[in-house]
């Protein structure tokens, strides 16, 4: 059966997922409000030694004036932008305890500067630095229920950075209630808080222990319903927020813990409507950063369509056949021009839509989309295999469907793909030809007249293909 691609996306999709993981999510986020002068100077002249760190901490803790104390912490924060200072700081006895003390002081500006120092430490690439921040994490979690949106945003990004780096941090935060705390944050009216929340949650959902220890708690909270609300298309949709929560949804769906729950919450209809909206944005040339949202939406839909619960709740109908197929082709054309690496993502969804649904196959034919599909064949081997798989999905529905596939440009396109050296492309071509010969025998005659047997001969000695080549030869010659 074709279509069950939830755990085995095409190689291109795996590469894209890896790139997204490395470049977008797992790479840490850094919030800074440096003055232009500070930004220019970098950290070359700000490497602090033990004595300087101790002096700044002492001044921050015991200074006589509030401005002096804030200034000392600000100087320490700038020093902590340097890896060398970070290492010195965590080796210095009592430094983290003092910083946590300042974080919990009753002076808001001191708290904020202390949190900024922790944020700089959280951005370190050294796992030892994240471990050293462990005593601060429970306070950062507590402050998520505060009133300052800027402070909450800073705490969320800091926690997100620490979560991805350290299993010890995750093990401490889970029993302390990080999931309920995040669920409370998702009701914030501030878009910056919501985007930071989506980032922190996505870090948590990618942990290796997430399917067993984290995702069940997330699904048991109010987070899924709120995430889907934030993905509803319309004037209130915030692109930055939507990107973060679409990736969160993707990680939850990939875990396969309880996708039926998401489907009953209306995930298919929400994502389907969002896909229609994104296709409309492409037509209006509003394509800035669009791929960051399109990619997880396509994956979420593709994976949800492999769930048995889809049929149980009439999920296929929720996607409104012709509109979803038309929107998908608008996006495929956009990808072809602007983002070819996303073509497999769109075709993977089209494969899962057509695998078990005659109505989606009918939409493909009634909208005259076979020729645009064939035009994608030369893009790459991965794309070719997916295009051919979709065409097989259509052909296997029977004679009436094959009647619409031929005559037309299909046969000449298949003769071209038989010239490919990629075994998987040729194998999928052979399968499609067998279906055409079975349901439209006159296709076999046209194949023979267009030197089809010679095209097959080049694959007769290939171990993976020779049985299917021989079977197709016999079908073409003898029916």
C-alpha positions as CSV (number, residue, x, y, z in Angstrom):
1,X,0.0,0.0,0.0
2,X,1.3,3.4,-0.8
3,X,0.6,6.4,1.5
4,X,1.9,5.3,4.9
5,X,4.8,7.6,4.8
6,X,4.5,9.0,8.4
7,X,7.7,7.5,9.6
8,X,9.6,7.3,6.3
9,X,9.5,10.6,4.4
10,X,11.5,10.8,1.2
11,X,15.3,11.5,1.5
12,X,14.8,15.1,0.6
13,X,12.3,15.5,3.4
14,X,14.7,13.9,5.8
15,X,17.4,16.3,4.7
16,X,15.1,19.3,5.1
17,X,14.0,18.1,8.5
18,X,17.7,17.7,9.6
19,X,18.5,21.2,8.3
20,X,15.5,22.7,10.1
21,X,16.5,20.9,13.3
22,X,20.1,22.1,13.1
23,X,19.6,25.6,11.8
24,X,16.2,26.8,13.2
25,X,15.2,25.0,16.3
26,X,18.2,23.5,18.1
27,X,20.4,26.4,17.4
28,X,19.7,28.7,20.3
29,X,17.9,32.0,20.4
30,X,19.6,35.1,21.7
31,X,17.8,38.3,22.8
32,X,20.0,41.4,23.1
33,X,19.3,45.1,23.5
34,X,22.9,46.3,23.1
35,X,23.6,49.9,22.2
36,X,25.2,50.3,18.8
37,X,28.6,50.9,20.5
38,X,28.3,47.7,22.5
39,X,27.3,45.7,19.5
40,X,30.2,46.9,17.5
41,X,32.8,46.3,20.2
42,X,31.8,42.6,20.5
43,X,33.5,40.8,23.3
44,X,37.2,41.3,22.3
45,X,37.8,43.7,25.2
46,X,35.3,42.2,27.6
47,X,37.0,39.0,28.6
48,X,36.7,39.1,32.4
49,X,39.0,37.5,34.9
50,X,38.0,36.1,38.3
51,X,38.7,39.3,40.2
52,X,36.6,41.4,37.8
53,X,33.7,39.0,38.0
54,X,33.9,39.0,41.8
55,X,34.0,42.7,41.8
56,X,30.9,43.1,39.6
57,X,29.0,40.5,41.6
58,X,30.0,42.3,44.9
59,X,28.9,45.7,43.5
60,X,25.7,44.3,42.2
61,X,25.0,42.7,45.6
62,X,26.2,45.4,48.0
63,X,26.4,48.6,46.0
64,X,25.0,51.6,47.8
65,X,23.1,53.0,44.8
66,X,20.6,51.1,42.6
67,X,22.2,52.5,39.4
68,X,25.6,51.3,40.5
69,X,24.2,47.8,41.1
70,X,22.5,47.7,37.8
71,X,25.6,49.0,36.0
72,X,27.7,46.2,37.6
73,X,25.4,43.5,36.4
74,X,25.2,45.1,32.9
75,X,29.0,45.0,32.7
76,X,29.0,41.4,33.8
77,X,26.3,40.6,31.2
78,X,28.5,42.1,28.4
79,X,31.4,40.0,29.6
80,X,29.3,36.9,29.6
81,X,28.9,37.2,25.9
82,X,32.4,35.8,25.7
83,X,32.9,32.0,26.0
84,X,36.1,32.6,28.0
85,X,34.2,34.7,30.6
86,X,31.4,32.1,30.8
87,X,33.9,29.4,31.6
88,X,35.6,31.5,34.3
89,X,32.2,32.4,35.8
90,X,31.0,28.9,36.2
91,X,34.3,27.8,37.8
92,X,34.2,30.6,40.3
93,X,32.8,29.4,43.6
94,X,29.6,31.0,44.7
95,X,29.1,33.0,41.4
96,X,25.9,31.2,40.3
97,X,24.5,31.4,43.9
98,X,25.1,35.1,43.9
99,X,23.5,35.5,40.5
100,X,20.4,33.5,41.5
101,X,20.2,35.7,44.6
102,X,20.1,38.8,42.5
103,X,17.5,37.1,40.2
104,X,15.2,36.6,43.2
105,X,15.7,40.1,44.6
106,X,12.7,42.5,45.1
107,X,14.1,45.1,42.7
108,X,12.7,44.6,39.2
109,X,15.6,46.1,37.2
110,X,18.2,44.0,39.1
111,X,16.1,40.9,38.4
112,X,15.9,41.8,34.7
113,X,19.7,42.3,34.5
114,X,20.3,39.0,36.4
115,X,18.0,37.2,34.0
116,X,19.9,38.7,31.0
117,X,23.1,37.4,32.5
118,X,21.5,33.9,32.7
119,X,20.3,34.3,29.2
120,X,23.8,34.9,27.9
121,X,25.0,31.8,29.8
122,X,22.1,29.8,28.3
123,X,23.3,30.6,24.8
124,X,26.7,28.9,25.4
125,X,27.7,26.0,23.2
126,X,29.3,24.3,26.3
127,X,27.0,21.8,28.0
128,X,28.8,22.5,31.3
129,X,27.5,26.0,31.3
130,X,23.9,24.9,30.9
131,X,24.4,22.4,33.8
132,X,25.8,25.3,35.9
133,X,22.5,27.2,35.4
134,X,20.4,24.4,36.9
135,X,19.9,26.2,40.3
136,X,18.2,29.1,38.4
137,X,15.7,27.1,36.3
138,X,13.0,26.7,39.0
139,X,13.0,30.5,39.5
140,X,12.8,31.1,35.7
141,X,9.8,28.7,35.7
142,X,8.1,30.6,38.5
143,X,8.5,33.9,36.8
144,X,6.5,32.7,33.8
145,X,3.4,33.6,35.8
146,X,4.6,37.3,36.2
147,X,3.2,40.4,34.7
148,X,6.0,41.8,32.6
149,X,5.8,40.4,29.1
150,X,9.4,41.3,28.4
151,X,10.6,39.4,31.4
152,X,8.4,36.4,30.6
153,X,9.8,36.4,27.0
154,X,13.4,36.5,28.3
155,X,12.7,33.6,30.8
156,X,11.1,31.5,28.0
157,X,14.0,31.9,25.6
158,X,16.4,31.2,28.4
159,X,14.6,28.0,29.4
160,X,14.3,27.0,25.8
161,X,18.1,27.3,25.4
162,X,18.7,25.3,28.5
163,X,16.2,22.6,27.8
164,X,17.8,21.6,24.5
165,X,21.3,21.4,26.1
166,X,20.7,19.5,29.2
167,X,18.7,16.4,30.1
168,X,19.3,17.3,33.8
169,X,17.4,20.6,33.2
170,X,14.5,18.8,31.6
171,X,14.4,16.2,34.4
172,X,14.3,18.9,37.0
173,X,11.6,21.1,35.2
174,X,9.1,18.3,34.4
175,X,8.1,17.4,37.9
176,X,8.2,21.1,38.8
177,X,5.4,21.7,36.3
178,X,6.9,23.1,33.2
179,X,4.0,21.8,31.0
180,X,1.3,23.5,33.1
181,X,3.3,26.7,33.2
182,X,3.6,26.7,29.4
183,X,-0.1,26.0,29.1
184,X,-0.8,29.0,31.3
185,X,1.5,31.2,29.1
186,X,-0.2,30.3,25.9
187,X,-3.2,32.4,26.9
188,X,-1.0,35.5,26.9
189,X,-2.2,38.4,24.7
190,X,1.4,39.3,23.8
191,X,2.7,37.9,20.5
192,X,6.3,38.1,21.6
193,X,5.5,35.9,24.6
194,X,3.6,33.4,22.4
195,X,6.5,33.2,19.9
196,X,9.0,32.6,22.8
197,X,6.7,30.0,24.2
198,X,6.5,28.2,20.9
199,X,10.3,28.1,20.8
200,X,10.6,26.8,24.3
201,X,7.9,24.1,23.7
202,X,9.5,23.0,20.4
203,X,12.8,22.5,22.3
204,X,11.1,20.4,24.9
205,X,9.2,18.3,22.3
206,X,12.4,17.4,20.5
207,X,14.0,15.7,23.6
208,X,14.8,12.1,23.1
209,X,12.6,11.2,26.1
210,X,9.7,13.3,24.8
211,X,7.4,10.5,23.5
212,X,7.4,8.7,26.8
213,X,7.8,11.6,29.4
214,X,6.7,14.9,27.8
215,X,4.2,14.5,24.9
216,X,1.6,12.6,27.0
217,X,1.6,15.5,29.5
218,X,1.3,18.1,26.6
219,X,-1.6,16.2,25.1
220,X,-3.3,16.0,28.5
221,X,-3.1,19.8,28.9
222,X,-4.9,22.6,27.1
223,X,-1.9,23.3,24.9
224,X,-3.1,21.3,21.8
225,X,-6.4,23.2,21.5
226,X,-4.7,26.6,22.0
227,X,-2.0,25.7,19.4
228,X,-4.7,24.9,16.9
229,X,-6.4,28.2,17.6
230,X,-3.2,30.1,17.0
231,X,-2.9,28.3,13.6
232,X,-6.4,29.4,12.5
233,X,-6.0,31.5,9.3
234,X,-7.3,35.0,9.3
235,X,-6.2,38.6,10.2
236,X,-5.1,37.6,13.7
237,X,-2.7,34.9,12.5
238,X,0.9,35.9,13.5
239,X,3.4,34.3,11.1
240,X,6.2,34.1,13.8
241,X,3.9,32.5,16.3
242,X,2.3,30.2,13.7
243,X,5.7,28.9,12.6
244,X,6.8,27.9,16.1
245,X,3.5,26.1,16.9
246,X,3.3,24.4,13.5
247,X,6.7,22.8,14.3
248,X,5.5,22.0,17.8
249,X,2.5,20.2,16.3
250,X,4.8,18.4,13.8
251,X,6.9,17.0,16.6
252,X,3.8,15.8,18.5
253,X,2.4,14.2,15.4
254,X,5.7,12.4,14.6
255,X,5.7,10.9,18.1
256,X,2.5,9.0,17.2
257,X,1.5,9.1,20.9
258,X,-2.2,10.0,20.4
259,X,-2.8,11.6,17.0
260,X,-6.5,10.6,17.2
261,X,-6.9,13.3,19.9
262,X,-5.5,16.0,17.6
263,X,-7.8,14.9,14.8
264,X,-10.9,15.1,17.1
265,X,-9.7,18.6,18.1
266,X,-10.0,19.5,14.4
267,X,-6.4,19.5,13.4
268,X,-7.1,18.4,9.8
269,X,-9.6,21.1,9.1
270,X,-7.4,23.8,10.8
271,X,-4.3,22.8,8.9
272,X,-6.2,22.3,5.6
273,X,-7.7,25.8,5.9
274,X,-4.2,27.2,6.7
275,X,-2.8,25.5,3.6
276,X,-5.6,27.2,1.5
277,X,-4.6,30.5,3.1
278,X,-0.9,30.0,2.4
279,X,-1.7,29.2,-1.3
280,X,-3.6,32.5,-1.4
281,X,-0.6,34.3,0.0
282,X,1.6,32.8,-2.7
283,X,-0.7,34.1,-5.4
284,X,-0.5,37.6,-3.8
285,X,3.3,37.3,-3.8
286,X,3.4,37.4,0.0
287,X,6.2,34.8,0.0
288,X,8.7,36.3,2.6
289,X,9.7,33.4,4.8
290,X,6.6,31.4,3.7
291,X,8.5,28.1,3.5
292,X,9.1,28.1,7.3
293,X,5.4,27.8,7.8
294,X,4.4,25.8,4.7
295,X,6.9,23.0,5.5
296,X,5.6,21.9,8.9
297,X,1.9,22.4,7.8
298,X,2.5,20.0,4.9
299,X,4.2,17.5,7.2
300,X,1.5,17.6,9.8
301,X,-1.2,17.0,7.2
302,X,0.8,14.2,5.5
303,X,1.4,12.3,8.8
304,X,-2.1,12.8,10.1
305,X,-3.6,11.3,6.9
306,X,-1.9,8.0,7.7
307,X,-3.8,7.7,11.0
308,X,-6.7,5.2,11.1
309,X,-8.7,7.8,13.0
310,X,-8.9,10.0,9.8
311,X,-11.6,7.7,8.3
312,X,-13.4,7.3,11.6
313,X,-14.1,11.0,11.8
314,X,-14.5,11.7,8.1
315,X,-11.2,13.5,8.0
316,X,-10.8,13.2,4.3
317,X,-14.0,15.2,3.8
318,X,-12.7,17.9,6.1
319,X,-10.0,18.7,3.6
320,X,-12.5,19.7,0.9
321,X,-11.0,17.7,-2.0
322,X,-10.7,20.1,-5.0
323,X,-9.7,23.2,-3.0
324,X,-6.9,21.4,-1.2
325,X,-5.6,19.8,-4.4
326,X,-5.7,23.1,-6.3
327,X,-3.9,24.9,-3.4
328,X,-1.3,22.2,-3.2
329,X,-0.5,22.7,-6.9
330,X,-0.3,26.4,-6.5
331,X,2.3,25.7,-3.8
332,X,4.2,23.2,-5.9
333,X,4.5,25.7,-8.7
334,X,5.8,28.3,-6.2
335,X,8.3,25.7,-4.8
336,X,9.5,24.9,-8.3
337,X,10.4,28.6,-8.9
338,X,11.5,29.6,-5.4
339,X,12.1,26.6,-3.1
340,X,12.7,23.4,-5.0
341,X,13.8,21.6,-1.8
342,X,10.2,21.7,-0.6
343,X,8.8,19.9,-3.7
344,X,9.1,16.5,-2.0
345,X,7.1,17.8,1.0
346,X,4.1,18.8,-1.2
347,X,4.3,15.6,-3.3
348,X,4.5,13.5,-0.1
349,X,1.2,15.1,1.0
350,X,-0.3,14.6,-2.5
351,X,0.7,10.9,-2.3
352,X,-1.0,10.5,1.1
353,X,-4.1,12.3,-0.2
354,X,-4.5,10.1,-3.3
355,X,-3.3,6.7,-1.9
356,X,-6.7,5.6,-0.5
357,X,-9.1,8.2,-1.8
358,X,-10.8,8.0,-5.2
359,X,-12.2,11.5,-4.6
360,X,-8.8,13.1,-4.4
361,X,-7.7,11.2,-7.5
362,X,-10.9,12.5,-9.3
363,X,-9.9,16.0,-8.2
364,X,-6.5,15.6,-9.8
365,X,-8.1,14.6,-13.1
366,X,-11.0,17.0,-13.2
367,X,-8.6,19.9,-12.5
368,X,-6.3,18.8,-15.4
369,X,-3.3,18.5,-13.2
370,X,-1.7,15.5,-14.7
371,X,0.4,17.5,-17.2
372,X,1.7,20.0,-14.5
373,X,2.6,16.9,-12.4
374,X,4.5,15.4,-15.3
375,X,6.5,18.6,-15.7
376,X,8.1,18.0,-12.3
377,X,9.6,14.7,-13.4
378,X,13.0,16.1,-14.4
379,X,13.6,18.0,-11.2
380,X,15.3,15.2,-9.2
381,X,15.1,11.5,-8.6
382,X,13.3,12.0,-5.3
383,X,10.7,14.2,-7.0
384,X,10.3,11.7,-9.9
385,X,9.6,8.8,-7.6
386,X,6.9,10.8,-5.8
387,X,5.3,12.0,-9.0
388,X,5.2,8.4,-10.3
389,X,3.8,7.1,-7.0
390,X,1.0,9.7,-7.2
391,X,0.2,8.6,-10.8
392,X,0.2,4.9,-9.6
393,X,-2.3,5.9,-6.9
394,X,-4.6,7.2,-9.7
395,X,-4.0,4.4,-12.1
396,X,-4.7,1.6,-9.6
397,X,-8.2,3.0,-9.0
398,X,-9.2,1.2,-12.2
399,X,-10.1,1.6,-15.9
400,X,-12.1,4.8,-15.6
401,X,-9.1,6.6,-14.1
402,X,-6.6,5.2,-16.6
403,X,-9.0,6.4,-19.3
404,X,-8.2,9.9,-18.2
405,X,-4.4,9.3,-18.0
406,X,-4.0,8.1,-21.6
407,X,-3.9,9.2,-24.4
408,X,-1.8,12.3,-23.5
409,X,1.8,13.1,-22.7
410,X,2.0,10.4,-20.0
411,X,3.4,7.6,-22.2
412,X,6.2,9.7,-23.7
413,X,7.1,10.9,-20.2
414,X,7.4,7.3,-19.0
415,X,9.6,6.4,-21.9
416,X,11.8,9.2,-20.8
417,X,12.0,8.0,-17.2
418,X,12.9,4.5,-18.4
419,X,16.1,6.2,-19.6
420,X,17.0,7.2,-16.0
421,X,19.7,5.3,-14.2
422,X,18.0,5.5,-10.8
423,X,16.6,2.1,-9.9
424,X,13.7,3.4,-7.8
425,X,12.6,5.8,-10.6
426,X,12.6,3.0,-13.1
427,X,10.9,0.6,-10.7
428,X,8.1,3.0,-10.1
429,X,7.8,3.6,-13.9
430,X,7.5,-0.2,-14.4
431,X,4.7,-0.4,-11.9
432,X,2.7,2.5,-13.5
433,X,3.1,0.9,-17.0
434,X,1.8,-2.5,-15.6
435,X,-1.3,-0.7,-14.3
436,X,-1.9,1.1,-17.6
437,X,-1.4,-2.1,-19.6
438,X,-3.8,-3.9,-17.3
439,X,-6.6,-1.3,-17.4
440,X,-6.0,0.1,-20.9
441,X,-4.5,-2.6,-23.1
442,X,-4.2,-0.2,-26.1
443,X,-1.5,1.6,-24.1
444,X,0.7,-1.5,-24.6
445,X,0.4,-1.3,-28.3
446,X,1.4,2.4,-28.3
447,X,4.3,1.4,-26.0
448,X,5.5,-1.2,-28.5
449,X,5.2,1.2,-31.4
450,X,7.3,3.8,-29.6
451,X,10.3,1.5,-29.1
452,X,9.3,0.6,-25.5
453,X,10.9,-2.9,-25.7
454,X,14.3,-1.3,-26.5
455,X,13.8,1.1,-23.5
456,X,13.2,-1.9,-21.3
457,X,16.3,-3.8,-22.5
458,X,18.8,-1.5,-20.8
459,X,17.4,-2.7,-17.4
460,X,17.2,-6.5,-18.1
461,X,20.5,-7.2,-16.3
462,X,19.7,-5.1,-13.2
463,X,19.1,-7.6,-10.3
464,X,16.5,-5.4,-8.6
465,X,14.5,-4.8,-11.8
466,X,14.9,-7.8,-14.1
467,X,11.8,-9.8,-12.9
468,X,9.6,-6.7,-13.3
469,X,11.1,-5.9,-16.7
470,X,10.5,-9.4,-17.9
471,X,6.9,-9.4,-16.6
472,X,6.2,-6.1,-18.3
473,X,7.7,-7.4,-21.6
474,X,5.3,-10.3,-21.5
475,X,2.3,-8.2,-20.7
476,X,3.2,-5.8,-23.6
477,X,3.6,-8.6,-26.1
478,X,0.9,-11.1,-25.0
479,X,-1.5,-9.1,-22.8
